[in-house]
């Protein structure tokens, strides 16, 4: 006699079924439509394969493509279908890992040569064939000897099997001729994959270790609906057009050189952009913040005191002592400890709090070469870095103040932000009691603002919980930028105190605050957000004056002088080229305004204005009116000319 189990459905109803019944069978009992739509099941909160037997009382929900977990499930299965196709076309390929990622999936292969674009076309076509064969995904539980036999010809999988614990369940999935060591789960059959695209191939070290062999990684994406896939591919094409590395070169903003990997060279135009951003931050921080500068290098003693020597050392540029040939100092990767030293050098009263130190010093972090990527991942950078020293009673008000400051800053650039509350990570300093206190204080301050937020467990800094600001750019991509971090550990480690109104010493708390993050990364985001077409106030060149011919050259020069005298960044293009050529150059350079001066304009102290993005339309106006227009747009930081 079979044993019955009780399965509780999302509506609270309970079904008694024989032990070993699958979620598919329960879905069929509910209705044929649900069974056809079913992709997997959530059993006791965990996603399972649809045909995995349920052998104990459980809660059960059937997953269809509308479920939040369904897309990850589809993309994980797509990675296996990719591997199936590669194995058919390249039978000797060793297989690495093939996980779903945020916007798709990838799979790593060890092959004799890199994959070419033509290879990707063939592999994509073969994936379509594998999907059309409608193979079932079959889950098997095997023991270690069986797993070793199944993957005897695949050293990458054998290495992974050797690392599994003795008590760990080993599962193998097959779809047609292909088998893979995998925890699953998967969609029921390969035929459920309809809309997919292979995107690129790149080298990737096995296990992410640059000391190991180089594998070939294929990236792809998959969606349930064709219009969703088309929309994503359109966003990718937009992102390609906006790539800050390409636009930075075309707009002559910055460059990189092998002599200084991970450190940007800023051109005159790029330096103008950089300085405008710093000046904007300085203007917003005037009065409420105290700007300071501190040394670039510190000895080991400071980093041991701060905790960085033990928790962050692999990311620091070490300086060797030439007598001992051992590292005993480091370039600073962040400003925090130097701010603590400056605070501790003087006595402070409660009347000074909150005391906000802000720094724009250069920082260095020892990123691995393979991680460097344009301005978004560099080794040398600067932050709009602030540390606030305050009493516990001031936390809620300060968080509210900083939140308004950060969100207002983003709105200037047309960026909207969402919030995440990140809690204690596994690697951290301080007691659980300290973390309980810090998390409770920061969460209460965040909730007091009334702003919605998402919980991000385990992603706090090693010294305290934090609020992260994720901004969404003009094509819908999310970027993690600003942060508010609450730190109880540093005041204890550095013995920071202030004198209270009771004339006794008290321990402050510290808030770490960044708005742009690093200026380098923020500029990369702005380049891509605006597609290089910066607002007038931020454009390195605001106006390009173009005389039609040599006869109007003097009038053009006089107009440039008047514009520059009014604080407008104007340049004269009087080259011996056609008017259309020079106008086209201005359009390619994304100059907000082009002031064309013909003889009529020269005689009337006017100009024919061409506005970026307005096509061939020209507005004739006086120089005085134009100067007033540009200065007003720069003053108000208007988003578009």
Secondary structure, DSSP 8 states (H G I E B T S, - for coil): ---EEEEEETTS-EEEEETTEEHHHHHHHH-HHHHHH--EEEETTEEE-TTSEE-S-EEEEEE-TTSTTHHHHHHHHHHHHHHHHHHHHSTT-EE----EETTEEEEEEE-SS---HHHHHHHHHHHHHHHHHT-BEEEEEE-HHHHHHHTTT-HHHHHHHHHS-TTS-EEEEEETTEEEE------SBGGG--EEEEEEEEEEEGGG-TTS-EEEEEEEEEESSHHHHHHHHHHHHHHHHH-HHHHHHHTT-EE--GGGTT--EE-HHHHHHHHHHHHHHHHHHTTTSEE----SEEEHHHHHHHTHHHHTGGGS-EEEETTTTEEEEEE-S-SHHHHHHHHHTS--BGGG-SEEEEE--EEE----GGG-BTTTB-SEEEEEEEEEEE-GGGHHHHHHHHHHHHHHHHHHTT-EEEEEEE---SS--S-HHHHHHHHHHHHHHHHHTT--EEEETT-SBTTB-EEEEEEE-TTS-EEEEEEEEEESHHHHHTT--EE-TTSSEE--EEEEEEEEEEHHHHHHHHHHHTTT---TTT-S--EEEEESSGGGHHHHHHHHHHHHHTT--EEE---SS-HHHHHHHHHHTT-SEEEEE-HHHHHHTEEEEEETTSTT--EEEEHHHHHHHHHHHHHHT-S--
